[in-house]
Amino acid sequence: MVHHSDLSGRVSDAPSNNWVYRMLPKALWPYAQLARWDRPIGWQLLMWPCFWSAALAANAAKQVGSFSWGTLLFHLFLFFAGSVAMRGAGCTYNDLVDHKIDKAVTRTRSRPLPSGRVTRTQAKIFIVAQALAGLIVLLCFNSFAILLGLSSLIFVAIYPFAKRFTNWPQFFLGLAFSWGGLMGWAAQFGSLNAAPVLIYISAIAWTVGYDTIYAHMDKDDDVAVGIGSTALLFGDRTHGALVALYGTALICLVLAFAVANINALGYVGLIAAAAMLFYQVRALDIGNVEKCLALFKSNNRVGLLVFAGLILPLIFS
């Protein structure tokens, strides 16, 4: 077992030069690690479907004369803050559920709970604090969006257990992680239509794809402890599965753009994102952990490109 002294208070799979280790007191490091503040890719990937949906809704609002930059920027700030808070709460909850499994997995043994740097009680208190921060953010939206946001908690609760009974835990992650695809539109209009639903479906397929790449890093440990993943399910067929998943994501995005009558400028970012996804499939080596991690992280740029494309019509049309 890896004890905290072995890594000077760090975890084995997080960058040691992160701001957490430069700016926070060492006593707070375990909590930052529970929330994954030292690995921002998680909240970034949680945030992008929110941003897509908010920008899509802003374009629709502009068409009916109700667009406001102030409203959009406020919503984007709330989605950023909510993504950081709720991703942290979700990761802390996941670590509590996976406490025993994490002790048996090489990559996760140095995390705060299995290494003994944080007690289960301390982790539970930290969950409550982060959840309260997320609730404060949620209460800034309209009543429909508040109820919609609360309803996502069922998927958040189920996800950590999914790998125990299915090879599709990535799908359950997608159900929870993609909820922002509905939230941005709901925040603007207080209702839903086909466009945000298509964003949600797109984000689910995208999430299953990129998290399959990530899961290939842990597949040997997953086999050893007896848990499932799409990496194990797809195996050598992963490239074909990614074509299907990313293809579904892109088709649903195109349909969402069409339903919302997005200006042609909006498709520029989508085309660039499609090229990046195609590169991921071509470059993937499922046996190369470093390559898998780099390709997984590149999805932050995919999310940014889609969002940037949706901002262009707001500026230039």
VMD Tcl script that draws the C-alpha trace (Angstrom):
set ca {
  {0.00 0.00 0.00}
  {1.24 3.49 -0.88}
  {1.23 5.77 2.16}
  {1.09 9.52 1.97}
  {4.72 9.85 2.99}
  {5.75 7.98 -0.16}
  {4.50 10.78 -2.39}
  {4.99 13.78 -0.07}
  {1.27 14.29 0.18}
  {0.60 14.00 -3.55}
  {-1.28 11.40 -5.57}
  {0.48 9.31 -8.16}
  {-1.56 10.30 -11.22}
  {-1.79 14.08 -10.71}
  {0.73 16.67 -11.96}
  {3.07 17.71 -9.13}
  {3.39 21.31 -10.42}
  {-0.34 22.04 -10.12}
  {-1.42 25.28 -8.39}
  {-2.83 23.19 -5.51}
  {0.70 22.30 -4.40}
  {2.09 25.78 -4.96}
  {-0.63 27.84 -3.30}
  {-2.58 25.79 -0.75}
  {-1.36 24.84 2.73}
  {-0.32 21.21 2.85}
  {-3.13 20.46 5.31}
  {-5.65 21.25 2.56}
  {-4.02 19.10 -0.12}
  {-6.04 15.95 0.70}
  {-9.32 17.85 0.27}
  {-8.16 19.40 -3.00}
  {-7.25 15.89 -4.13}
  {-10.65 14.53 -3.12}
  {-12.28 17.27 -5.22}
  {-9.70 16.71 -8.02}
  {-8.77 20.39 -8.09}
  {-5.31 19.21 -9.12}
  {-6.87 17.58 -12.20}
  {-9.13 20.20 -13.82}
  {-10.00 18.10 -16.87}
  {-12.98 16.60 -14.99}
  {-14.79 19.84 -14.25}
  {-13.89 21.12 -17.71}
  {-15.58 18.15 -19.38}
  {-18.57 18.52 -17.05}
  {-18.81 22.21 -17.92}
  {-18.75 22.06 -21.72}
  {-22.25 20.58 -22.26}
  {-23.57 23.36 -19.99}
  {-21.75 25.95 -22.09}
  {-22.94 24.38 -25.36}
  {-26.53 24.44 -24.18}
  {-26.29 28.00 -22.84}
  {-24.73 29.27 -26.08}
  {-27.27 27.38 -28.19}
  {-30.07 28.94 -26.14}
  {-28.47 32.37 -26.49}
  {-28.55 31.99 -30.27}
  {-32.22 31.02 -30.11}
  {-32.93 33.98 -27.83}
  {-31.21 36.33 -30.27}
  {-33.55 35.17 -33.03}
  {-36.58 36.27 -30.97}
  {-35.00 39.48 -29.71}
  {-34.44 38.43 -26.08}
  {-30.67 37.83 -26.10}
  {-28.55 39.52 -23.45}
  {-24.78 39.24 -23.10}
  {-25.20 39.93 -19.40}
  {-27.53 36.96 -18.97}
  {-25.28 34.64 -20.99}
  {-22.12 35.64 -19.10}
  {-23.89 35.26 -15.76}
  {-25.12 31.80 -16.72}
  {-21.65 30.79 -17.92}
  {-20.16 31.90 -14.60}
  {-22.76 29.90 -12.69}
  {-22.11 26.81 -14.81}
  {-18.36 27.16 -14.25}
  {-18.79 27.47 -10.48}
  {-21.37 24.69 -10.36}
  {-19.18 22.36 -12.42}
  {-16.22 22.80 -10.08}
  {-18.38 22.31 -6.97}
  {-20.42 19.35 -8.18}
  {-17.53 17.57 -9.85}
  {-15.67 17.85 -6.57}
  {-18.64 16.55 -4.59}
  {-19.14 13.71 -7.07}
  {-15.49 12.68 -6.94}
  {-15.49 12.73 -3.15}
  {-18.65 10.59 -3.11}
  {-17.10 8.24 -5.66}
  {-13.98 7.87 -3.51}
  {-16.11 6.99 -0.49}
  {-17.96 4.33 -2.47}
  {-14.73 2.98 -4.00}
  {-12.62 3.15 -0.83}
  {-11.79 -0.57 -0.80}
  {-11.38 -0.84 -4.57}
  {-9.00 2.12 -4.63}
  {-6.75 0.32 -2.15}
  {-6.38 -2.53 -4.64}
  {-5.71 -0.39 -7.73}
  {-2.17 0.83 -8.35}
  {-3.19 4.21 -9.79}
  {-5.55 5.08 -6.92}
  {-3.80 3.74 -3.80}
  {-2.22 7.11 -3.06}
  {-5.55 8.98 -2.96}
  {-6.47 10.61 0.36}
  {-8.92 7.95 1.61}
  {-7.01 4.73 0.81}
  {-3.74 6.32 1.94}
  {-5.31 7.34 5.26}
  {-4.76 11.10 4.97}
  {-8.50 11.76 5.27}
  {-11.09 9.88 7.31}
  {-14.46 8.85 5.93}
  {-16.15 11.31 8.29}
  {-14.00 14.17 7.06}
  {-14.77 13.21 3.45}
  {-18.52 13.17 4.17}
  {-18.36 16.65 5.72}
  {-16.45 17.85 2.66}
  {-19.16 16.43 0.37}
  {-21.80 18.41 2.23}
  {-19.78 21.63 1.93}
  {-19.32 21.20 -1.82}
  {-22.95 20.20 -2.34}
  {-24.08 23.32 -0.49}
  {-21.92 25.44 -2.80}
  {-23.53 23.70 -5.77}
  {-26.98 24.32 -4.31}
  {-26.28 28.03 -3.90}
  {-25.35 28.16 -7.59}
  {-28.45 26.18 -8.61}
  {-30.77 28.48 -6.67}
  {-29.67 31.38 -8.89}
  {-31.61 29.85 -11.81}
  {-35.35 29.76 -12.53}
  {-37.59 27.22 -10.78}
  {-37.74 24.87 -13.78}
  {-33.94 24.75 -14.03}
  {-33.66 24.21 -10.27}
  {-35.97 21.17 -10.37}
  {-34.22 19.89 -13.48}
  {-30.82 20.22 -11.81}
  {-31.97 18.40 -8.69}
  {-33.33 15.53 -10.78}
  {-29.83 14.78 -12.07}
  {-28.78 13.57 -8.61}
  {-30.29 10.13 -9.26}
  {-27.68 9.48 -11.96}
  {-24.92 10.97 -9.80}
  {-25.88 8.53 -7.04}
  {-25.99 5.47 -9.31}
  {-22.78 6.03 -11.28}
  {-20.17 4.87 -8.71}
  {-21.95 1.53 -8.38}
  {-22.41 0.91 -12.11}
  {-19.03 -0.74 -12.68}
  {-20.04 -3.42 -10.18}
  {-22.95 -4.69 -12.26}
  {-22.31 -3.65 -15.88}
  {-19.60 -3.14 -18.48}
  {-21.25 0.20 -19.29}
  {-20.34 2.45 -16.34}
  {-19.27 5.04 -18.92}
  {-22.90 5.27 -20.07}
  {-24.04 6.01 -16.52}
  {-21.27 8.59 -16.26}
  {-22.61 10.12 -19.47}
  {-26.14 10.34 -18.05}
  {-24.83 12.35 -15.10}
  {-22.00 14.29 -16.75}
  {-24.05 15.45 -19.73}
  {-26.97 16.90 -17.77}
  {-25.70 20.39 -18.45}
  {-26.80 19.88 -22.05}
  {-30.32 20.37 -20.74}
  {-29.52 22.97 -18.10}
  {-28.23 25.79 -20.29}
  {-31.42 25.87 -22.35}
  {-33.62 25.52 -19.26}
  {-31.82 28.44 -17.60}
  {-32.59 30.67 -20.59}
  {-36.15 29.63 -21.39}
  {-37.53 27.80 -18.33}
  {-38.47 24.87 -20.58}
  {-36.99 22.27 -22.93}
  {-37.40 21.32 -26.57}
  {-35.68 18.97 -29.02}
  {-32.50 21.07 -29.32}
  {-31.22 20.65 -25.73}
  {-32.32 17.00 -25.71}
  {-30.14 16.44 -28.78}
  {-27.26 18.24 -27.02}
  {-27.75 15.90 -24.06}
  {-27.70 12.77 -26.24}
  {-24.64 14.08 -28.07}
  {-22.79 14.72 -24.82}
  {-23.63 11.23 -23.55}
  {-22.11 9.61 -26.64}
  {-19.09 11.90 -26.42}
  {-18.62 11.06 -22.72}
  {-18.81 7.30 -23.32}
  {-16.20 7.74 -26.05}
  {-13.63 9.78 -24.17}
  {-14.07 7.85 -20.93}
  {-13.54 4.59 -22.80}
  {-10.14 5.95 -23.81}
  {-9.48 6.83 -20.16}
  {-10.65 3.39 -18.99}
  {-7.99 1.68 -21.10}
  {-5.47 3.05 -18.60}
  {-7.04 0.97 -15.81}
  {-8.18 -2.18 -17.62}
  {-5.64 -4.53 -16.03}
  {-6.56 -3.35 -12.54}
  {-10.26 -3.54 -13.43}
  {-9.87 -7.18 -14.39}
  {-7.95 -7.88 -11.19}
  {-10.64 -6.43 -8.92}
  {-13.57 -7.69 -11.00}
  {-15.22 -4.47 -12.20}
  {-16.49 -3.62 -15.66}
  {-15.80 -0.93 -18.25}
  {-16.39 -0.22 -21.91}
  {-12.62 -0.53 -22.41}
  {-12.90 -4.19 -21.43}
  {-16.13 -4.61 -23.38}
  {-14.81 -3.11 -26.63}
  {-11.21 -4.32 -26.33}
  {-9.55 -4.43 -29.75}
  {-12.80 -3.09 -31.27}
  {-12.39 0.23 -29.47}
  {-11.53 2.19 -32.62}
  {-14.75 1.10 -34.32}
  {-16.75 1.81 -31.17}
  {-15.29 5.32 -31.01}
  {-16.25 5.96 -34.62}
  {-19.84 5.02 -33.73}
  {-19.88 7.02 -30.50}
  {-18.21 10.16 -31.81}
  {-20.23 9.90 -35.03}
  {-23.43 9.82 -32.97}
  {-22.26 12.80 -30.94}
  {-21.52 14.85 -34.06}
  {-24.78 13.93 -35.80}
  {-26.79 14.92 -32.73}
  {-24.91 18.22 -32.51}
  {-25.65 18.97 -36.16}
  {-29.34 18.17 -35.58}
  {-29.40 20.36 -32.45}
  {-27.87 23.23 -34.42}
  {-30.44 22.72 -37.17}
  {-33.38 22.63 -34.76}
  {-32.15 25.85 -33.14}
  {-31.57 27.41 -36.59}
  {-27.93 28.22 -35.84}
  {-26.17 30.51 -38.32}
  {-23.64 28.85 -40.63}
  {-20.81 30.46 -38.63}
  {-21.73 28.17 -35.74}
  {-20.65 25.13 -37.71}
  {-17.04 26.31 -38.01}
  {-16.20 25.17 -34.48}
  {-18.13 21.95 -34.97}
  {-16.10 21.08 -38.06}
  {-12.84 21.72 -36.16}
  {-14.09 19.59 -33.25}
  {-14.98 16.78 -35.66}
  {-11.42 16.86 -37.01}
  {-10.03 16.54 -33.49}
  {-12.29 13.58 -32.73}
  {-11.21 11.91 -35.98}
  {-7.59 12.43 -34.93}
  {-8.28 10.79 -31.57}
  {-9.54 7.65 -33.27}
  {-6.59 7.56 -35.67}
  {-3.95 8.22 -33.00}
  {-5.30 5.95 -30.26}
  {-3.06 3.13 -29.06}
  {-5.04 1.28 -26.39}
  {-1.86 -0.23 -24.98}
  {-0.10 3.11 -24.48}
  {-1.15 4.70 -21.18}
  {0.50 8.06 -21.89}
  {-1.17 8.33 -25.30}
  {-4.55 7.40 -23.81}
  {-4.23 10.11 -21.17}
  {-3.16 12.76 -23.70}
  {-6.04 11.93 -26.06}
  {-8.52 11.90 -23.20}
  {-7.39 15.35 -22.07}
  {-7.60 16.69 -25.63}
  {-11.38 16.51 -25.32}
  {-11.22 19.76 -23.38}
  {-10.26 21.41 -26.68}
  {-13.08 19.59 -28.45}
  {-15.56 21.08 -25.99}
  {-14.03 24.53 -26.38}
  {-14.23 24.40 -30.18}
  {-17.93 23.52 -30.20}
  {-18.62 26.34 -27.74}
  {-16.51 28.85 -29.65}
  {-18.41 28.03 -32.80}
  {-21.68 28.85 -31.08}
  {-20.32 32.18 -29.87}
  {-19.37 33.33 -33.38}
  {-22.96 33.98 -34.57}
  {-23.63 36.00 -31.42}
  {-20.73 38.30 -32.30}
  {-20.85 38.49 -36.08}
  {-24.44 37.93 -37.17}
}
mol new
graphics top color blue
foreach p $ca { graphics top sphere $p radius 0.5 }
foreach p [lrange $ca 0 end-1] q [lrange $ca 1 end] { graphics top cylinder $p $q radius 0.2 }
display resetview
